[in-house]
Structures are given as C-alpha cells and as structure tokens.
Amino acid sequence: MPKFFIPQDWADSAHMEDRVDIQGLFMSVKADGKGYRLKEAVRVLGVEGGTSDELALVGRVKSHDQITALEGEQIGDSLICGETAYAVQLGFIAEFEGDGDPVSVVFRT
C-alpha cells in the first residue's frame, strides 16, 4: 500500500477546519470516509551549520523508529545524527487503509 508524508501543520489545520478526524494515530477524511494509519515522522529539509549530508538524509522522510536506528535524536524541528544537525518538518507517514484509490479528495484540493 502506498505511503506518503503529511506535514503536522497541514494535519492541525485540516482537523481545526473539521475536514478530518484524528483519533490517536488514525485519521479519517470526513468528505469521503477514507482512513489512514499515521506514524510520527519528519521530512529532512536540509543540513544546518554548513556540514555535509554524509547520511544522505536531505529530502527523505524518516519515522521515529528509523531515527532511533540511525542513533539520531529529534529536538523540536531539528534532527541530530552524529555531528550533523538537520532542519526537519514535523509530520506523519500516512498509510491508506481500505479499498480503491488511496488518495482522498481532501488531498486534491
């Protein structure tokens, strides 16, 4: 099943606008009833401090389990792996649960 990244600020906004219902780590889209299992994650935006991206993380999405496996630590909107600090966007990995098209109408507007 396809997975995709949902930014935390989008999830918060959609929830406040009553477009989605979020219960724990499950999100239901009110317009079409599609459901998504969520896993906390970050999207790595760039390297901070002018160091190189030795782990090739920029542009990738990593779950908290994957960060732990890298012996990394997330602090707010930063990720520290070894001597390298990364700027990250907080969010979720969403995995569709159901039949048919996994892309909800809420993502198309």
C-alpha positions as CSV (number, residue, x, y, z in Angstrom):
1,M,0.0,0.0,0.0
2,P,1.4,3.5,-0.8
3,K,2.6,5.7,1.9
4,F,3.0,9.5,1.9
5,F,4.1,12.3,4.2
6,I,1.5,14.6,5.8
7,P,3.0,17.8,7.4
8,Q,2.0,18.4,11.1
9,D,0.8,21.9,10.3
10,W,-1.5,20.6,7.5
11,A,-3.0,17.9,9.8
12,D,-3.6,20.5,12.5
13,S,-5.3,22.9,10.0
14,A,-7.4,20.2,8.4
15,H,-8.5,19.0,11.9
16,M,-9.4,22.5,13.1
17,E,-11.3,23.1,9.9
18,D,-13.3,19.9,10.5
19,R,-12.1,18.3,7.3
20,V,-10.5,15.3,9.0
21,D,-11.0,13.5,12.3
22,I,-7.8,12.4,14.1
23,Q,-8.1,9.9,16.9
24,G,-4.7,8.9,18.2
25,L,-2.7,7.8,15.2
26,F,-5.6,7.3,12.8
27,M,-7.0,9.9,10.5
28,S,-10.4,9.8,8.8
29,V,-11.3,12.1,6.0
30,K,-14.9,13.4,6.5
31,A,-15.6,14.2,2.8
32,D,-15.1,10.6,1.6
33,G,-14.6,8.4,4.7
34,K,-11.1,7.3,3.7
35,G,-8.9,6.3,6.6
36,Y,-5.1,6.5,7.2
37,R,-2.9,4.9,9.8
38,L,-0.4,7.6,10.9
39,K,3.2,7.2,12.1
40,E,5.1,10.1,13.6
41,A,7.9,11.2,11.2
42,V,10.0,14.1,9.9
43,R,10.9,15.3,6.4
44,V,14.6,16.3,6.3
45,L,14.8,19.7,4.7
46,G,18.5,20.5,4.9
47,V,21.8,20.4,6.8
48,E,22.4,23.1,9.4
49,G,25.7,24.7,10.1
50,G,27.4,24.1,6.8
51,T,28.4,20.5,7.3
52,S,27.9,17.8,4.6
53,D,25.0,15.4,4.4
54,E,27.1,12.3,4.9
55,L,24.0,10.1,5.7
56,A,22.1,11.4,2.5
57,L,19.0,12.3,4.5
58,V,18.1,15.6,2.9
59,G,14.8,15.2,1.0
60,R,13.9,12.0,2.8
61,V,11.2,11.1,5.3
62,K,12.2,9.2,8.4
63,S,10.0,7.7,11.1
64,H,11.0,7.9,14.7
65,D,12.0,4.3,14.6
66,Q,14.3,4.9,11.7
67,I,15.8,7.9,13.5
68,T,16.5,5.7,16.5
69,A,18.1,3.1,14.3
70,L,20.4,5.9,13.0
71,E,21.2,6.8,16.6
72,G,19.7,10.2,15.9
73,E,17.8,12.5,18.2
74,Q,15.0,14.8,17.2
75,I,14.8,18.1,19.1
76,G,12.0,20.3,18.0
77,D,12.4,21.0,14.3
78,S,16.0,19.7,14.3
79,L,17.5,16.2,13.9
80,I,20.9,15.4,15.3
81,C,22.7,12.4,13.8
82,G,26.3,12.1,15.0
83,E,28.0,15.5,14.4
84,T,25.4,16.6,11.8
85,A,22.3,18.8,12.5
86,Y,19.4,18.8,10.1
87,A,16.4,21.1,9.8
88,V,13.2,19.0,9.6
89,Q,9.5,19.4,9.0
90,L,7.3,17.6,11.6
91,G,4.6,15.3,10.4
92,F,3.4,11.8,9.8
93,I,3.8,8.9,7.4
94,A,0.2,8.1,6.3
95,E,-0.7,4.6,5.1
96,F,-4.1,4.1,3.5
97,E,-6.4,1.6,5.0
98,G,-9.2,0.4,2.7
99,D,-10.1,-0.5,-0.9
100,G,-9.8,1.6,-4.0
101,D,-8.0,4.8,-4.7
102,P,-5.7,5.6,-1.7
103,V,-5.8,9.4,-2.5
104,S,-8.6,11.2,-0.7
105,V,-10.4,14.2,-2.1
106,V,-9.0,16.2,0.8
107,F,-5.5,15.9,-0.7
108,R,-6.7,17.0,-4.2
109,T,-8.0,20.5,-3.2
